[in-house]
Each structure stands twice: as C-alpha cells, then as structure tokens.
Amino acid sequence: MSFAMPDFMPALPEMFLLGMTCFILLLDLFLSERNRVVTYLLAQSTLLGALLLTVSLYEEGRALTFSDTFVSDPMGSVLKAFIYLATFFVFLYAKDYLRARNMFKGEFYILGLLGVLGMNVLVSAHSLLTIYLGLELLSLSMYAMVALQRDSLQASEAAMKYFVLGAMASAMLLYGMSMLYGITGSLDLGQINGGTAALQDNGMLLSFALVFIVIGVAFKLGAVPFHMWLPDVYHGAPTAVTLYLSSAPKLAAFAMLMRLLVDGLAGLQEQWEGMLILLTVLSLAAGNLIAIAQTNLKRMLAYSAISHVGFLLLGVLSGTQAGYAAAMFYAIVYVLMGLGGFGMIVLMSRAGFEADRIEDFKGLNERSPWFALMMLILMFSMAGVPPFLGFWSKLAVIQAAVGADLVWLAAVAVVFSVIGAFYYLRVVKVMYFDQAEAGTPGVHAGLDLRVVLSANSLAVLGLGLFPGGLLALCVAALA
C-alpha cells in the first residue's frame, strides 16, 4: 500500500487562514480588554495575507488535490479574493459598533475567520464531503455569531430559530447527498456528473436526490419558500453580525450552487432548471412585495436580499457560460451594495440606539448631506437605476435569460424590479423630504468608518460608470 503526498500549494491560503486563526485564538486568551485591538489588527492582517497568497497563486486552469476533493480554479480564486475583502470591510465597519455595546471581544473575529475558512472550503469543494464540511463550518460559526449578544432576548431567539431551521436544511442537503452517493457510488463531483447520464434506470431516485439538494441550497441562499429564517435573523442579530451574514456568505452560497448543480449535476439540468424557475419567480415576487410593507430597514433589506437571490438564480438557470458569469457578477455587486447598506445602519447607530427603522433616516440630508448622498447612491443602485452598478448586474442576468429563450422570465424580473424600486425610493424620500424629529443627533462615527463607507458607496458609482472590468473578470473566471 502506497501513500502519495498531496500537493499542498493550492490550499496554502486555507492553511495560512487556519494557522493564524488558531494563533489568534490562543493569543486572545492572554490579552486584556485594553489590548483587545491586537486581536482586531491580527484578524485584518490575516485576511490581507490570505488575499495576497490567493492572488499570488492565481493560475488559469484547474488544479485538483487531496484525492480530488479540493479544486483550485479561477472562479474559486476570484470569489475567495472578494470574500477576504468583504470580511475585511465587515470587521472595520463593526469595530466601533462592538465597542459601544461591550461586544469588542475576540470571539467575533475568531468566529468570523472560521466562517471565512468554511467559505473557502465551500468555494473550492470538488466532493460532496468537502461541500458538507465547508457548509457546516460556515453555518456553525454564523449560529454562534448571531448569539454573541447573550443578554439580548431578540438575538437569542434569532440564533435559536436560525440553528433549528439551518439544521433542518443541512439534514435535507445531507439526505440528498447520501441518495446521490448511493446511486452513483461516488462523492467526486466530476464522477457524479459523468455517471448521472448513464443511470436513467434510477431516474426516480435521482429526482428525489435532486429535490433534497435544491431545497438545501435554496435555504442557504434564502430563496422563497425557504426564506422564513432570513428576515428574523437579520432583524434579531446585532447589526455588526447582520453585516457579516449579508455579505461574504452570499458568495460562498453562489459557489455551492455552482459546484453542486453545474459541476456535479449538469446532466440533470432539465430537471433542476424547472425547480430554479419556480424559486426565481417566488423570490422575485415575495421579496419585492413584502419589502414594501416593512418599516424596519434591516427587515426591508432582508426581503430585498431575497429578491436579489431571484435575480442571481435567473443567471444560473440560463445554463450558459454567459449566464454563470452574469450570476457571479450579480453576487459580487450585491455584496458590495449590501455592505454599504448595512454599513449605513452601523454608521447611524450609537450606544443604546439602533438606527434600524426607516424613520431613523428622516431628515438625514439636513444632518449630514454627504452621507445622505452615499445612501442615495446605494439605494439607487439596489433599485437598478442607471448608471449605478446595480443596473448593470440586473441587465447582465436579464440578457443571459433572454439569450437562453427565457424571455417571459426576464419580463417577470423587470416587472418586479420596477415594483421593488418603490421601497428603495421611499428611503430616499425620507432622507430628503421628511423633517428629522426634534433632538435627533447628528452622525457621530470614527474617521476610518466614514472614509471606508464613503469609498464603498463611491465604488458603487465608479464601477457603475465603468462596469466592464469587473464583468470581464467574472467572464474570464468562468471561461
């Protein structure tokens, strides 16, 4: 019996991330509250180091290692780079918020880094087992982060709900995977993809496996009708944690969708396409219509996220390279916009006060014209108003759907996008045309938060004026 040493180089960023997370975990035990900033700085340095390693190891083509359970390819490298950047901004946005609430602990950063490791494993998964391991590492980190504010009944309730529903979704996904393994006799996504076409005698069993897998993926994405956890968790969790949940994990969920359905089950596209169409229509309709009735900004953005999932699925179900690239472009753009949207809530909040109601933004133009303008850019972009970045991401997936002869579905997306513009414009109207309540304080935040949030919003405008570079990067990653 011989043992072949695996090639460790493709997984070097993940090994660096794991090593640094363990080091920070041990060091944090010996740090006093006054020196806790060391944990924050080390966590940020870890993300930048992992980013540098990922960029330096970038190669065109695919490299498989660890008995073909781990893949390094351009799509994975690009998604990982944006995961590091998104998490870096989340940690920066959250710093003052956590300090004001006595939550500036090492746990937030260590759990955040473990979640990033889970996302990386998910992004580079080439086996059902690796997908499940990455998903569970990410999910367990997020359950714990939602429950970080232990004295808050709302946060505890959200964590419990998230854990119970998340466990159910994981069980369904695992059941679907086990059925798929039983039918094909393999955990390898490449072998499963090659074997499904020759197993038509087990068509009924394959269909059942596919249904359970799609349900599991839909839950993680927050697609309707498996979205029920998302508004409650976004609302109940501390805003710094909501910021984390709404950003980088969306990229990992997109990667899981691509690895499972495109890399592993492309032979069953006719079957999963029908299910994705149903999820797309329901997500676009429910997300946009229910968001109109929300008065809480975090819940509104949660339903908005559900509608954005509908657009993301629209790109994937077109079944073409252009569609996959458009969906990847959409996921990255959404993360950029979501960071800014929840970052504005963090900016407006202060000790003992959460600026998470739409009416908390009344008269923002009088208190801070600059940040009212930044919020306007983000809301217009989410609504899909040209020339902001959100417009180009919507246009890309709609073009991909039309190219795949899904014209009626593209028309449905356009109609619900127009309806959805109402609730984004309502926030703009409140900022510019309503009077602030007497005694409402101005915007008080650190210089770093102000600078980075401004850069985030201006990037949405700048990339909207010149969207070609980011879109070309996504096309090249999936070529």
One Martini backbone bead per residue (centre of mass of N, CA, C, O) as a GRO file, in nm:
protein
  479
    1MET     BB    1   0.095   0.038   0.025
    2SER     BB    2   0.048   0.368  -0.091
    3PHE     BB    3   0.152   0.715  -0.036
    4ALA     BB    4   0.043   1.018  -0.160
    5MET     BB    5   0.146   1.330  -0.168
    6PRO     BB    6  -0.002   1.611  -0.153
    7ASP     BB    7  -0.084   1.918  -0.286
    8PHE     BB    8  -0.058   2.219  -0.095
    9MET     BB    9  -0.067   2.487  -0.260
   10PRO     BB   10  -0.377   2.537  -0.326
   11ALA     BB   11  -0.418   2.542   0.017
   12LEU     BB   12  -0.251   2.775   0.152
   13PRO     BB   13  -0.463   2.988   0.243
   14GLU     BB   14  -0.612   2.792   0.437
   15MET     BB   15  -0.369   2.724   0.620
   16PHE     BB   16  -0.312   3.012   0.706
   17LEU     BB   17  -0.590   3.070   0.827
   18LEU     BB   18  -0.585   2.845   1.040
   19GLY     BB   19  -0.323   2.920   1.185
   20MET     BB   20  -0.403   3.214   1.264
   21THR     BB   21  -0.660   3.147   1.421
   22CYS     BB   22  -0.521   2.980   1.641
   23PHE     BB   23  -0.331   3.202   1.736
   24ILE     BB   24  -0.549   3.413   1.812
   25LEU     BB   25  -0.696   3.236   2.016
   26LEU     BB   26  -0.458   3.213   2.215
   27LEU     BB   27  -0.382   3.515   2.249
   28ASP     BB   28  -0.662   3.621   2.352
   29LEU     BB   29  -0.643   3.493   2.640
   30PHE     BB   30  -0.396   3.717   2.722
   31LEU     BB   31  -0.581   3.958   2.679
   32SER     BB   32  -0.680   4.256   2.744
   33GLU     BB   33  -0.920   4.483   2.690
   34ARG     BB   34  -0.716   4.711   2.604
   35ASN     BB   35  -0.569   4.491   2.385
   36ARG     BB   36  -0.792   4.391   2.171
   37VAL     BB   37  -0.687   4.525   1.907
   38VAL     BB   38  -0.492   4.297   1.829
   39THR     BB   39  -0.703   4.103   1.719
   40TYR     BB   40  -0.805   4.286   1.497
   41LEU     BB   41  -0.533   4.326   1.346
   42LEU     BB   42  -0.477   4.023   1.294
   43ALA     BB   43  -0.733   3.965   1.133
   44GLN     BB   44  -0.673   4.165   0.905
   45SER     BB   45  -0.396   4.046   0.829
   46THR     BB   46  -0.499   3.768   0.749
   47LEU     BB   47  -0.672   3.858   0.512
   48LEU     BB   48  -0.443   3.991   0.351
   49GLY     BB   49  -0.262   3.741   0.333
   50ALA     BB   50  -0.467   3.559   0.186
   51LEU     BB   51  -0.495   3.743  -0.056
   52LEU     BB   52  -0.202   3.732  -0.153
   53LEU     BB   53  -0.190   3.425  -0.192
   54THR     BB   54  -0.422   3.399  -0.396
   55VAL     BB   55  -0.304   3.590  -0.611
   56SER     BB   56  -0.021   3.444  -0.642
   57LEU     BB   57  -0.179   3.153  -0.720
   58TYR     BB   58  -0.292   3.241  -0.976
   59GLU     BB   59  -0.454   3.032  -1.226
   60GLU     BB   60  -0.508   2.894  -1.509
   61GLY     BB   61  -0.708   2.657  -1.444
   62ARG     BB   62  -0.700   2.332  -1.297
   63ALA     BB   63  -0.652   2.208  -0.949
   64LEU     BB   64  -0.605   1.897  -0.795
   65THR     BB   65  -0.654   1.775  -0.452
   66PHE     BB   66  -0.699   1.562  -0.211
   67SER     BB   67  -0.831   1.336  -0.387
   68ASP     BB   68  -1.020   1.545  -0.551
   69THR     BB   69  -1.165   1.747  -0.318
   70PHE     BB   70  -0.981   1.990  -0.429
   71VAL     BB   71  -1.017   2.309  -0.595
   72SER     BB   72  -0.831   2.515  -0.831
   73ASP     BB   73  -0.974   2.815  -0.966
   74PRO     BB   74  -1.071   3.111  -1.092
   75MET     BB   75  -1.342   3.129  -0.946
   76GLY     BB   76  -1.231   3.076  -0.662
   77SER     BB   77  -1.025   3.309  -0.647
   78VAL     BB   78  -1.222   3.545  -0.684
   79LEU     BB   79  -1.414   3.480  -0.451
   80LYS     BB   80  -1.202   3.485  -0.226
   81ALA     BB   81  -1.113   3.777  -0.259
   82PHE     BB   82  -1.400   3.894  -0.189
   83ILE     BB   83  -1.423   3.765   0.088
   84TYR     BB   84  -1.191   3.912   0.223
   85LEU     BB   85  -1.284   4.202   0.165
   86ALA     BB   86  -1.561   4.189   0.299
   87THR     BB   87  -1.455   4.109   0.584
   88PHE     BB   88  -1.276   4.351   0.626
   89PHE     BB   89  -1.512   4.557   0.623
   90VAL     BB   90  -1.674   4.436   0.851
   91PHE     BB   91  -1.463   4.473   1.076
   92LEU     BB   92  -1.442   4.779   1.042
   93TYR     BB   93  -1.740   4.861   1.082
   94ALA     BB   94  -1.773   4.702   1.372
   95LYS     BB   95  -1.585   4.818   1.589
   96ASP     BB   96  -1.749   5.056   1.722
   97TYR     BB   97  -2.008   4.900   1.772
   98LEU     BB   98  -1.885   4.689   1.972
   99ARG     BB   99  -1.774   4.888   2.180
  100ALA     BB  100  -2.052   5.028   2.258
  101ARG     BB  101  -2.157   4.707   2.351
  102ASN     BB  102  -1.943   4.519   2.479
  103MET     BB  103  -1.829   4.329   2.198
  104PHE     BB  104  -1.508   4.358   2.201
  105LYS     BB  105  -1.419   4.051   2.101
  106GLY     BB  106  -1.260   3.768   1.989
  107GLU     BB  107  -1.500   3.598   1.886
  108PHE     BB  108  -1.584   3.755   1.635
  109TYR     BB  109  -1.312   3.710   1.475
  110ILE     BB  110  -1.284   3.403   1.496
  111LEU     BB  111  -1.556   3.329   1.372
  112GLY     BB  112  -1.511   3.485   1.111
  113LEU     BB  113  -1.261   3.319   1.018
  114LEU     BB  114  -1.397   3.041   1.019
  115GLY     BB  115  -1.605   3.122   0.809
  116VAL     BB  116  -1.398   3.177   0.583
  117LEU     BB  117  -1.295   2.889   0.574
  118GLY     BB  118  -1.565   2.763   0.496
  119MET     BB  119  -1.594   2.921   0.232
  120ASN     BB  120  -1.338   2.814   0.095
  121VAL     BB  121  -1.415   2.517   0.096
  122LEU     BB  122  -1.673   2.559  -0.069
  123VAL     BB  123  -1.541   2.690  -0.322
  124SER     BB  124  -1.322   2.422  -0.343
  125ALA     BB  125  -1.520   2.205  -0.395
  126HIS     BB  126  -1.506   1.833  -0.521
  127SER     BB  127  -1.709   1.726  -0.297
  128LEU     BB  128  -1.956   1.635  -0.091
  129LEU     BB  129  -1.787   1.641   0.168
  130THR     BB  130  -1.663   1.926   0.138
  131ILE     BB  131  -1.923   2.080   0.127
  132TYR     BB  132  -2.027   1.998   0.409
  133LEU     BB  133  -1.790   2.099   0.576
  134GLY     BB  134  -1.800   2.396   0.489
  135LEU     BB  135  -2.094   2.451   0.568
  136GLU     BB  136  -2.072   2.384   0.874
  137LEU     BB  137  -1.851   2.583   0.949
  138LEU     BB  138  -2.013   2.831   0.867
  139SER     BB  139  -2.278   2.786   1.023
  140LEU     BB  140  -2.168   2.763   1.315
  141SER     BB  141  -2.046   3.045   1.318
  142MET     BB  142  -2.316   3.201   1.268
  143TYR     BB  143  -2.477   3.107   1.509
  144ALA     BB  144  -2.279   3.223   1.722
  145MET     BB  145  -2.288   3.521   1.629
  146VAL     BB  146  -2.591   3.574   1.678
  147ALA     BB  147  -2.538   3.491   2.004
  148LEU     BB  148  -2.337   3.705   2.131
  149GLN     BB  149  -2.587   3.863   2.258
  150ARG     BB  150  -2.691   3.720   2.543
  151ASP     BB  151  -2.887   3.955   2.669
  152SER     BB  152  -3.055   3.916   2.409
  153LEU     BB  153  -3.358   3.799   2.321
  154GLN     BB  154  -3.358   3.849   2.015
  155ALA     BB  155  -3.087   3.705   1.951
  156SER     BB  156  -3.155   3.429   2.074
  157GLU     BB  157  -3.400   3.372   1.896
  158ALA     BB  158  -3.253   3.392   1.625
  159ALA     BB  159  -3.047   3.165   1.681
  160MET     BB  160  -3.248   2.937   1.725
  161LYS     BB  161  -3.392   2.956   1.455
  162TYR     BB  162  -3.140   2.921   1.278
  163PHE     BB  163  -3.052   2.646   1.387
  164VAL     BB  164  -3.304   2.476   1.331
  165LEU     BB  165  -3.337   2.542   1.025
  166GLY     BB  166  -3.043   2.475   0.946
  167ALA     BB  167  -3.054   2.176   1.029
  168MET     BB  168  -3.275   2.094   0.834
  169ALA     BB  169  -3.127   2.173   0.574
  170SER     BB  170  -2.879   1.994   0.618
  171ALA     BB  171  -3.035   1.727   0.623
  172MET     BB  172  -3.143   1.746   0.335
  173LEU     BB  173  -2.874   1.766   0.193
  174LEU     BB  174  -2.758   1.500   0.305
  175TYR     BB  175  -2.977   1.316   0.191
  176GLY     BB  176  -2.926   1.383  -0.104
  177MET     BB  177  -2.627   1.297  -0.105
  178SER     BB  178  -2.670   1.000  -0.016
  179MET     BB  179  -2.838   0.922  -0.262
  180LEU     BB  180  -2.624   0.994  -0.472
  181TYR     BB  181  -2.414   0.793  -0.367
  182GLY     BB  182  -2.591   0.537  -0.396
  183ILE     BB  183  -2.617   0.563  -0.711
  184THR     BB  184  -2.302   0.635  -0.801
  185GLY     BB  185  -2.055   0.569  -0.588
  186SER     BB  186  -1.984   0.887  -0.541
  187LEU     BB  187  -1.827   1.208  -0.431
  188ASP     BB  188  -1.741   1.303  -0.700
  189LEU     BB  189  -1.839   1.546  -0.914
  190GLY     BB  190  -1.727   1.441  -1.183
  191GLN     BB  191  -1.839   1.148  -1.160
  192ILE     BB  192  -2.133   1.223  -1.122
  193ASN     BB  193  -2.168   1.374  -1.391
  194GLY     BB  194  -2.088   1.117  -1.565
  195GLY     BB  195  -2.315   0.910  -1.431
  196THR     BB  196  -2.614   1.017  -1.461
  197ALA     BB  197  -2.668   0.953  -1.768
  198ALA     BB  198  -2.633   0.622  -1.706
  199LEU     BB  199  -2.893   0.639  -1.471
  200GLN     BB  200  -3.202   0.618  -1.575
  201ASP     BB  201  -3.318   0.383  -1.394
  202ASN     BB  202  -3.281   0.607  -1.143
  203GLY     BB  203  -3.468   0.859  -1.190
  204MET     BB  204  -3.633   0.885  -0.928
  205LEU     BB  205  -3.395   0.902  -0.729
  206LEU     BB  206  -3.259   1.146  -0.858
  207SER     BB  207  -3.493   1.339  -0.813
  208PHE     BB  208  -3.494   1.326  -0.506
  209ALA     BB  209  -3.206   1.420  -0.464
  210LEU     BB  210  -3.242   1.692  -0.605
  211VAL     BB  211  -3.459   1.812  -0.425
  212PHE     BB  212  -3.294   1.814  -0.159
  213ILE     BB  213  -3.061   1.986  -0.264
  214VAL     BB  214  -3.222   2.238  -0.349
  215ILE     BB  215  -3.337   2.298  -0.072
  216GLY     BB  216  -3.068   2.343   0.073
  217VAL     BB  217  -2.970   2.575  -0.109
  218ALA     BB  218  -3.218   2.765  -0.081
  219PHE     BB  219  -3.182   2.816   0.216
  220LYS     BB  220  -2.897   2.944   0.209
  221LEU     BB  221  -2.999   3.177   0.012
  222GLY     BB  222  -3.315   3.260   0.064
  223ALA     BB  223  -3.535   3.119  -0.093
  224VAL     BB  224  -3.839   3.091  -0.207
  225PRO     BB  225  -3.986   2.904   0.067
  226PHE     BB  226  -3.677   2.928   0.237
  227HIS     BB  227  -3.683   3.237   0.403
  228MET     BB  228  -3.794   3.264   0.707
  229TRP     BB  229  -3.515   3.329   0.857
  230LEU     BB  230  -3.395   3.600   0.746
  231PRO     BB  231  -3.550   3.842   0.877
  232ASP     BB  232  -3.514   3.753   1.176
  233VAL     BB  233  -3.204   3.739   1.180
  234TYR     BB  234  -3.137   4.023   1.080
  235HIS     BB  235  -3.301   4.164   1.311
  236GLY     BB  236  -3.184   4.012   1.576
  237ALA     BB  237  -2.915   4.072   1.507
  238PRO     BB  238  -2.651   4.230   1.523
  239THR     BB  239  -2.548   4.447   1.285
  240ALA     BB  240  -2.259   4.332   1.258
  241VAL     BB  241  -2.365   4.045   1.188
  242THR     BB  242  -2.548   4.113   0.951
  243LEU     BB  243  -2.318   4.213   0.777
  244TYR     BB  244  -2.187   3.934   0.752
  245LEU     BB  245  -2.431   3.763   0.644
  246SER     BB  246  -2.478   3.967   0.380
  247SER     BB  247  -2.209   3.893   0.238
  248ALA     BB  248  -1.985   3.656   0.187
  249PRO     BB  249  -2.190   3.407   0.204
  250LYS     BB  250  -2.311   3.461  -0.081
  251LEU     BB  251  -2.063   3.360  -0.238
  252ALA     BB  252  -2.066   3.072  -0.121
  253ALA     BB  253  -2.352   2.999  -0.218
  254PHE     BB  254  -2.290   3.027  -0.515
  255ALA     BB  255  -2.067   2.813  -0.523
  256MET     BB  256  -2.243   2.576  -0.433
  257LEU     BB  257  -2.434   2.588  -0.671
  258MET     BB  258  -2.217   2.539  -0.888
  259ARG     BB  259  -2.093   2.274  -0.787
  260LEU     BB  260  -2.354   2.104  -0.779
  261LEU     BB  261  -2.513   2.177  -1.055
  262VAL     BB  262  -2.272   2.214  -1.265
  263ASP     BB  263  -2.042   2.008  -1.180
  264GLY     BB  264  -2.248   1.757  -1.080
  265LEU     BB  265  -2.562   1.824  -1.239
  266ALA     BB  266  -2.573   1.886  -1.554
  267GLY     BB  267  -2.738   1.628  -1.658
  268LEU     BB  268  -3.002   1.762  -1.481
  269GLN     BB  269  -3.102   2.042  -1.592
  270GLU     BB  270  -3.400   1.997  -1.671
  271GLN     BB  271  -3.483   1.958  -1.369
  272TRP     BB  272  -3.350   2.211  -1.214
  273GLU     BB  273  -3.471   2.439  -1.385
  274GLY     BB  274  -3.765   2.425  -1.286
  275MET     BB  275  -3.703   2.486  -0.988
  276LEU     BB  276  -3.560   2.760  -1.032
  277ILE     BB  277  -3.797   2.906  -1.156
  278LEU     BB  278  -3.978   2.895  -0.909
  279LEU     BB  279  -3.782   3.038  -0.712
  280THR     BB  280  -3.756   3.299  -0.873
  281VAL     BB  281  -4.048   3.398  -0.878
  282LEU     BB  282  -4.099   3.390  -0.570
  283SER     BB  283  -3.865   3.580  -0.487
  284LEU     BB  284  -3.944   3.828  -0.650
  285ALA     BB  285  -4.228   3.861  -0.534
  286ALA     BB  286  -4.197   3.842  -0.225
  287GLY     BB  287  -3.960   4.031  -0.176
  288ASN     BB  288  -4.090   4.295  -0.300
  289LEU     BB  289  -4.374   4.301  -0.163
  290ILE     BB  290  -4.294   4.276   0.143
  291ALA     BB  291  -4.095   4.519   0.158
  292ILE     BB  292  -4.312   4.747   0.144
  293ALA     BB  293  -4.424   4.683   0.453
  294GLN     BB  294  -4.167   4.786   0.578
  295THR     BB  295  -4.011   4.971   0.866
  296ASN     BB  296  -3.762   4.803   0.878
  297LEU     BB  297  -3.453   4.809   0.738
  298LYS     BB  298  -3.352   4.519   0.786
  299ARG     BB  299  -3.603   4.380   0.670
  300MET     BB  300  -3.599   4.513   0.397
  301LEU     BB  301  -3.314   4.402   0.318
  302ALA     BB  302  -3.395   4.107   0.342
  303TYR     BB  303  -3.611   4.108   0.116
  304SER     BB  304  -3.419   4.218  -0.091
  305ALA     BB  305  -3.230   3.971  -0.089
  306ILE     BB  306  -3.440   3.775  -0.199
  307SER     BB  307  -3.474   3.918  -0.473
  308HIS     BB  308  -3.173   3.888  -0.554
  309VAL     BB  309  -3.179   3.579  -0.569
  310GLY     BB  310  -3.360   3.571  -0.815
  311PHE     BB  311  -3.149   3.695  -1.006
  312LEU     BB  312  -2.924   3.490  -0.965
  313LEU     BB  313  -3.089   3.244  -1.069
  314LEU     BB  314  -3.137   3.353  -1.353
  315GLY     BB  315  -2.842   3.309  -1.445
  316VAL     BB  316  -2.808   3.002  -1.387
  317LEU     BB  317  -3.064   2.884  -1.554
  318SER     BB  318  -2.947   2.939  -1.843
  319GLY     BB  319  -2.682   2.740  -1.885
  320THR     BB  320  -2.446   2.950  -1.932
  321GLN     BB  321  -2.159   3.121  -1.924
  322ALA     BB  322  -2.294   3.400  -1.923
  323GLY     BB  323  -2.485   3.338  -1.685
  324TYR     BB  324  -2.273   3.269  -1.470
  325ALA     BB  325  -2.122   3.539  -1.487
  326ALA     BB  326  -2.370   3.715  -1.416
  327ALA     BB  327  -2.417   3.586  -1.135
  328MET     BB  328  -2.141   3.657  -1.019
  329PHE     BB  329  -2.165   3.960  -1.060
  330TYR     BB  330  -2.417   3.990  -0.883
  331ALA     BB  331  -2.300   3.888  -0.616
  332ILE     BB  332  -2.076   4.102  -0.589
  333VAL     BB  333  -2.258   4.352  -0.606
  334TYR     BB  334  -2.436   4.288  -0.365
  335VAL     BB  335  -2.216   4.292  -0.151
  336LEU     BB  336  -2.138   4.587  -0.193
  337MET     BB  337  -2.421   4.703  -0.128
  338GLY     BB  338  -2.474   4.564   0.148
  339LEU     BB  339  -2.241   4.689   0.300
  340GLY     BB  340  -2.345   4.980   0.274
  341GLY     BB  341  -2.628   4.953   0.396
  342PHE     BB  342  -2.538   4.836   0.679
  343GLY     BB  343  -2.322   5.053   0.730
  344MET     BB  344  -2.525   5.286   0.774
  345ILE     BB  345  -2.647   5.173   1.032
  346VAL     BB  346  -2.384   5.175   1.191
  347LEU     BB  347  -2.329   5.480   1.163
  348MET     BB  348  -2.613   5.573   1.305
  349SER     BB  349  -2.536   5.428   1.543
  350ARG     BB  350  -2.547   5.388   1.905
  351ALA     BB  351  -2.545   5.375   2.221
  352GLY     BB  352  -2.865   5.235   2.270
  353PHE     BB  353  -2.891   5.266   1.940
  354GLU     BB  354  -3.090   5.167   1.659
  355ALA     BB  355  -3.081   5.250   1.305
  356ASP     BB  356  -3.342   5.038   1.184
  357ARG     BB  357  -3.532   5.259   1.093
  358ILE     BB  358  -3.655   5.450   0.852
  359GLU     BB  359  -3.715   5.704   1.042
  360ASP     BB  360  -3.407   5.744   1.123
  361PHE     BB  361  -3.362   5.895   0.822
  362LYS     BB  362  -3.476   6.152   0.884
  363GLY     BB  363  -3.321   6.428   0.766
  364LEU     BB  364  -3.021   6.356   0.675
  365ASN     BB  365  -2.953   6.597   0.489
  366GLU     BB  366  -2.928   6.801   0.733
  367ARG     BB  367  -2.707   6.640   0.901
  368SER     BB  368  -2.579   6.469   0.627
  369PRO     BB  369  -2.529   6.515   0.303
  370TRP     BB  370  -2.314   6.301   0.233
  371PHE     BB  371  -2.462   6.040   0.352
  372ALA     BB  372  -2.716   6.079   0.188
  373LEU     BB  373  -2.572   6.036  -0.082
  374MET     BB  374  -2.464   5.752  -0.025
  375MET     BB  375  -2.746   5.624   0.017
  376LEU     BB  376  -2.857   5.696  -0.258
  377ILE     BB  377  -2.664   5.526  -0.424
  378LEU     BB  378  -2.742   5.252  -0.298
  379MET     BB  379  -3.048   5.257  -0.360
  380PHE     BB  380  -3.028   5.297  -0.667
  381SER     BB  381  -2.865   5.041  -0.718
  382MET     BB  382  -3.068   4.835  -0.601
  383ALA     BB  383  -3.298   4.933  -0.804
  384GLY     BB  384  -3.155   4.983  -1.101
  385VAL     BB  385  -3.027   5.258  -1.159
  386PRO     BB  386  -2.901   5.447  -1.389
  387PRO     BB  387  -2.541   5.400  -1.364
  388PHE     BB  388  -2.544   5.197  -1.157
  389LEU     BB  389  -2.432   4.886  -1.075
  390GLY     BB  390  -2.709   4.738  -1.044
  391PHE     BB  391  -2.799   4.768  -1.337
  392TRP     BB  392  -2.580   4.581  -1.474
  393SER     BB  393  -2.652   4.322  -1.322
  394LYS     BB  394  -2.940   4.301  -1.423
  395LEU     BB  395  -2.881   4.312  -1.726
  396ALA     BB  396  -2.705   4.056  -1.744
  397VAL     BB  397  -2.922   3.846  -1.655
  398ILE     BB  398  -3.136   3.922  -1.863
  399GLN     BB  399  -2.968   3.861  -2.113
  400ALA     BB  400  -2.921   3.562  -2.043
  401ALA     BB  401  -3.220   3.482  -2.044
  402VAL     BB  402  -3.282   3.566  -2.335
  403GLY     BB  403  -3.055   3.382  -2.461
  404ALA     BB  404  -3.230   3.122  -2.323
  405ASP     BB  405  -3.545   3.170  -2.383
  406LEU     BB  406  -3.642   3.357  -2.108
  407VAL     BB  407  -3.839   3.604  -2.157
  408TRP     BB  408  -4.067   3.588  -1.945
  409LEU     BB  409  -3.871   3.594  -1.700
  410ALA     BB  410  -3.745   3.865  -1.761
  411ALA     BB  411  -4.013   4.022  -1.742
  412VAL     BB  412  -4.068   3.956  -1.447
  413ALA     BB  413  -3.812   4.089  -1.336
  414VAL     BB  414  -3.876   4.376  -1.433
  415VAL     BB  415  -4.143   4.419  -1.287
  416PHE     BB  416  -4.030   4.368  -0.992
  417SER     BB  417  -3.815   4.587  -1.007
  418VAL     BB  418  -4.011   4.824  -1.026
  419ILE     BB  419  -4.159   4.767  -0.763
  420GLY     BB  420  -3.895   4.773  -0.580
  421ALA     BB  421  -3.826   5.079  -0.610
  422PHE     BB  422  -4.015   5.196  -0.394
  423TYR     BB  423  -3.854   5.124  -0.122
  424TYR     BB  424  -3.598   5.277  -0.196
  425LEU     BB  425  -3.728   5.561  -0.248
  426ARG     BB  426  -3.839   5.597   0.038
  427VAL     BB  427  -3.567   5.650   0.172
  428VAL     BB  428  -3.501   5.902   0.008
  429LYS     BB  429  -3.747   6.067   0.091
  430VAL     BB  430  -3.688   6.070   0.398
  431MET     BB  431  -3.409   6.219   0.377
  432TYR     BB  432  -3.516   6.482   0.190
  433PHE     BB  433  -3.847   6.542   0.290
  434ASP     BB  434  -3.810   6.489   0.589
  435GLN     BB  435  -3.833   6.556   0.921
  436ALA     BB  436  -3.661   6.567   1.189
  437GLU     BB  437  -3.656   6.497   1.498
  438ALA     BB  438  -3.635   6.630   1.785
  439GLY     BB  439  -3.301   6.572   1.894
  440THR     BB  440  -3.153   6.463   1.662
  441PRO     BB  441  -2.863   6.345   1.600
  442GLY     BB  442  -2.589   6.324   1.453
  443VAL     BB  443  -2.306   6.206   1.296
  444HIS     BB  444  -2.116   5.955   1.485
  445ALA     BB  445  -1.788   5.873   1.370
  446GLY     BB  446  -1.525   5.739   1.261
  447LEU     BB  447  -1.296   5.800   1.020
  448ASP     BB  448  -1.271   5.514   0.897
  449LEU     BB  449  -1.573   5.469   0.847
  450ARG     BB  450  -1.625   5.713   0.667
  451VAL     BB  451  -1.419   5.650   0.444
  452VAL     BB  452  -1.507   5.357   0.367
  453LEU     BB  453  -1.805   5.416   0.309
  454SER     BB  454  -1.750   5.616   0.086
  455ALA     BB  455  -1.589   5.422  -0.094
  456ASN     BB  456  -1.813   5.216  -0.130
  457SER     BB  457  -2.019   5.405  -0.271
  458LEU     BB  458  -1.828   5.514  -0.496
  459ALA     BB  459  -1.781   5.234  -0.623
  460VAL     BB  460  -2.071   5.199  -0.723
  461LEU     BB  461  -2.044   5.439  -0.916
  462GLY     BB  462  -1.775   5.381  -1.067
  463LEU     BB  463  -1.851   5.088  -1.166
  464GLY     BB  464  -2.103   5.194  -1.317
  465LEU     BB  465  -1.938   5.362  -1.529
  466PHE     BB  466  -1.714   5.097  -1.520
  467PRO     BB  467  -1.810   4.763  -1.564
  468GLY     BB  468  -1.614   4.592  -1.749
  469GLY     BB  469  -1.393   4.476  -1.558
  470LEU     BB  470  -1.567   4.300  -1.367
  471LEU     BB  471  -1.710   4.137  -1.588
  472ALA     BB  472  -1.450   4.025  -1.721
  473LEU     BB  473  -1.357   3.868  -1.472
  474CYS     BB  474  -1.601   3.673  -1.465
  475VAL     BB  475  -1.570   3.559  -1.750
  476ALA     BB  476  -1.278   3.452  -1.711
  477ALA     BB  477  -1.343   3.262  -1.463
  478LEU     BB  478  -1.569   3.094  -1.663
  479ALA     BB  479  -1.408   3.000  -1.934
   0.00000   0.00000   0.00000
